[in-house]
Amino acid sequence: MYRKARSVPLKSSSSALYNNLSVLPLRDKPLTYFAAVHGSTVSLASAAADGLSVSHRQLQAKEGGPAVSASIVTQASWCVLPSRVLLVLTSQKGIQMYESDGSIMVYWHALDVLEPPPAQAVFARGIAAASGRFICVGTSSGLVLVFDVPSKGTNITLSEVLEEHHDSITDITSEVGENPNGAADLLTADDSGALCVWRAKEEFSLLTKISAFGWTCSSVKLWNGVIAAGYGNGQIRLYEATSGALRATVSAHARWIYALDLAPLTGKLLSGAEDSYVQIWKLSRNPDTGDIEIEHCHSECVTDTQLCGARFCDPEGNSFAATGYDLSEIVRYGQV
Amino acid sequence: MSARTLPLLFLNLGGEMLYILDQRLRAQSIPGEKARKDEWTDVDRKRVMNDIITTMFNKKFMEELFKPQELYSKKALRTVYDRLAHASIMRLNQASMDKLYDLMTMAFKYQVLLCPRPKDILLVTFNHLDAIKDFVRDSPNILNQVDETFRQLIDMYSCLSAGEFQLIRQTLLIFFQDMHIRVSIFLKDKVQNSNGRFVLPISGPVPWGTEVPGLIRMFNCNGDEVKRVEFTNGGNYISPQREGSFDLYGDRVLKLGTNMYSVSRPVETHMSGASKSLASHTKENAAPNPLAKEELNFLARLMGGLEIKKPNGSEPGFRLNLFTTDEDEEYASLTRPDELSYKVINIQATQDQQQNEELARIMGEFEVTDQPRQSTSKGDDLLAMMDEL
């Protein structure tokens, strides 16, 4: 079904962090951008479809205050809005937003260093664009910061802070398909495994909260009102976004899941985990019963590698890419 | 990232160091009555192990260690181990110290990487502590010190969530990133490839709390299971037997962190085949000397807690060689690739007057006992001690 394609080399290896790969297929050029995090650096690579003619750029985390070492970056992700695409970096010090090619920084938000309990780590993590005008970013204290992004320029403002989670945010995602009920727009997940579903109009309101069952939720996707969530015990769970009802459980991996991605045009889901496997699934909704169904399509083992990021490279899911801890390349697969 | 990483890093690396030193001391020891004045005996070995363990588990030192703080650089941490390794009559040349540190770090990197659950890092730590307690089982005072630290670990880590343990693990993995030194015992056991990367098995028991992959269950809107499908995930996994114990005493079940060395399994490292992803490694070594102020503060605080029992002037220091022969050791020190050099801190070389004053101020806050040297100021003491590394 899928065949290994040419890898894209990286200037530095990838760190073991959740959702450590972002992919941006360009609309006007036959190129794809890739981003992976290593310590305090983000490696950007742009490659043509055949994996050749690769060019590189590296971004540094912005240091705040008299720091010894540069701050560690936790995640880098492209946010696609109708009029612009921004590259967002989250780190121990705060949030940086760049133009999509990483050339210019357009916004910097420092995390408050008020009086955190000293034993508690401080960082931002979890990035998603929502409702065509917001960029949402999570923090280690459980807050979700909502930034209002104008169609151009640097006048980005913090418009809202969502306070519903009690544990560090792990991942944030927005609806990538169509939601017939028009309800759920944003999904946030945290370290304890709790999920929050939000509706976004002028402001965000909480639609449903799904309780934790004892395992961290490290990655989430939202498609046509279906939530797909990956957990630390290797399980994938599907929920109904409007009600929060559990619709499927999948014992998908033997180790912690680090990444999920969804191809919106076909409903293909991929999961990447520490067990070296990328698994490909197909989501669908039974037209008669309305039940959500999931079937397994394909397994791919990246030998001796603990995967930390995995993404589809096109909206149909005909190709995908993955990163691994200590791996200095992005492995790619295409459909035969 | 996680501010609770240092105690685990330090204790596990320390444990590996003790395994290696114990093995090398046994390999080089001579029966007591036959030994010449400059040769190792069993009595010497026990004494060295006791001295190092006593220093490691010193109460003041442990207090500093357990304070919430970010991890410091490999360079700063290496300095502490240099000090620790010389806490007794034993002396190590630079080449042997380099090799010791390589083995320690690669062993713990392997253990962190292969832990089934992030929480199992605690079991690995307990394995090391169990072994350390066995080294000093004849010395109740030192045993108490170790037990005290054991209890501190249980207090601090038992209630952490899986997510917090994963953050600790991710912090450790960032610390160990891009290290691919080949260790012959790992190569022999086929847990490491010839390119320096560890073998990750896709078979065996799944972690405690994880289900064997292969089952999909689907539910209707009322929560009733309506469909059950099996699939092949590609690996060959089985259910785990039982969970390891997190108590002061108990069967840890996990083998990671137990002593893999023995007299018949010597340890070597291969310095060749430096991988191309050394970009970050060389970046760190190119960092300017003198040390950043905060690292210096950290070292001063930790060192201040290390009460080293100095041998009196007449007793010679015994040299331990981590290589098979002196010639091997000499060769290793000459041929060590630049990018793998640890560039151990030599504060004496620092010309910055301001830095020395800062050190002197910091030292003024600590009581340094058992100093046989006559020195004019406490600042000089620290510099002098560092100089002996």
Chai-1 contact restraints between the chains, C-beta under 6 A:
chainA,res_idxA,chainB,res_idxB,connection_type,confidence,min_distance_angstrom,max_distance_angstrom,comment,restraint_id
A,S12,B,A279,contact,1.0,0.0,6.0,A-B,restraint_1
A,S12,B,S280,contact,1.0,0.0,6.0,A-B,restraint_2
A,S13,B,D178,contact,1.0,0.0,6.0,A-B,restraint_3
A,S13,B,S277,contact,1.0,0.0,6.0,A-B,restraint_4
A,S15,B,I174,contact,1.0,0.0,6.0,A-B,restraint_5
A,A16,B,Q170,contact,1.0,0.0,6.0,A-B,restraint_6
A,A16,B,L173,contact,1.0,0.0,6.0,A-B,restraint_7
A,G39,B,I174,contact,1.0,0.0,6.0,A-B,restraint_8
A,V68,B,A292,contact,1.0,0.0,6.0,A-B,restraint_9
A,V68,B,E294,contact,1.0,0.0,6.0,A-B,restraint_10
A,I72,B,M1,contact,1.0,0.0,6.0,A-B,restraint_11
A,P118,B,P68,contact,1.0,0.0,6.0,A-B,restraint_12
A,A119,B,A3,contact,1.0,0.0,6.0,A-B,restraint_13
A,A119,B,P68,contact,1.0,0.0,6.0,A-B,restraint_14
A,A121,B,M1,contact,1.0,0.0,6.0,A-B,restraint_15
A,A121,B,S2,contact,1.0,0.0,6.0,A-B,restraint_16
A,A121,B,A3,contact,1.0,0.0,6.0,A-B,restraint_17
A,D191,B,G163,contact,1.0,0.0,6.0,A-B,restraint_18
A,T216,B,A162,contact,1.0,0.0,6.0,A-B,restraint_19
A,T216,B,G163,contact,1.0,0.0,6.0,A-B,restraint_20
A,G232,B,A162,contact,1.0,0.0,6.0,A-B,restraint_21
A,N233,B,G209,contact,1.0,0.0,6.0,A-B,restraint_22
A,N233,B,T210,contact,1.0,0.0,6.0,A-B,restraint_23
A,G234,B,T210,contact,1.0,0.0,6.0,A-B,restraint_24
A,A245,B,C221,contact,1.0,0.0,6.0,A-B,restraint_25
A,L246,B,F219,contact,1.0,0.0,6.0,A-B,restraint_26
A,R247,B,F219,contact,1.0,0.0,6.0,A-B,restraint_27
A,A248,B,M218,contact,1.0,0.0,6.0,A-B,restraint_28
A,T249,B,R217,contact,1.0,0.0,6.0,A-B,restraint_29
A,V250,B,I216,contact,1.0,0.0,6.0,A-B,restraint_30
A,S251,B,E211,contact,1.0,0.0,6.0,A-B,restraint_31
A,S251,B,P213,contact,1.0,0.0,6.0,A-B,restraint_32
A,S251,B,L215,contact,1.0,0.0,6.0,A-B,restraint_33
A,A252,B,P213,contact,1.0,0.0,6.0,A-B,restraint_34
A,H253,B,P213,contact,1.0,0.0,6.0,A-B,restraint_35
A,A254,B,V206,contact,1.0,0.0,6.0,A-B,restraint_36
A,A254,B,P213,contact,1.0,0.0,6.0,A-B,restraint_37
A,A254,B,G235,contact,1.0,0.0,6.0,A-B,restraint_38
A,A254,B,Y237,contact,1.0,0.0,6.0,A-B,restraint_39
A,S276,B,L200,contact,1.0,0.0,6.0,A-B,restraint_40
A,Y277,B,G234,contact,1.0,0.0,6.0,A-B,restraint_41
A,D291,B,N220,contact,1.0,0.0,6.0,A-B,restraint_42
A,H296,B,F231,contact,1.0,0.0,6.0,A-B,restraint_43
A,S299,B,N233,contact,1.0,0.0,6.0,A-B,restraint_44
A,S299,B,G234,contact,1.0,0.0,6.0,A-B,restraint_45
A,C301,B,G234,contact,1.0,0.0,6.0,A-B,restraint_46
A,D304,B,R197,contact,1.0,0.0,6.0,A-B,restraint_47
A,D304,B,V199,contact,1.0,0.0,6.0,A-B,restraint_48
A,D304,B,L200,contact,1.0,0.0,6.0,A-B,restraint_49
A,S328,B,S277,contact,1.0,0.0,6.0,A-B,restraint_50
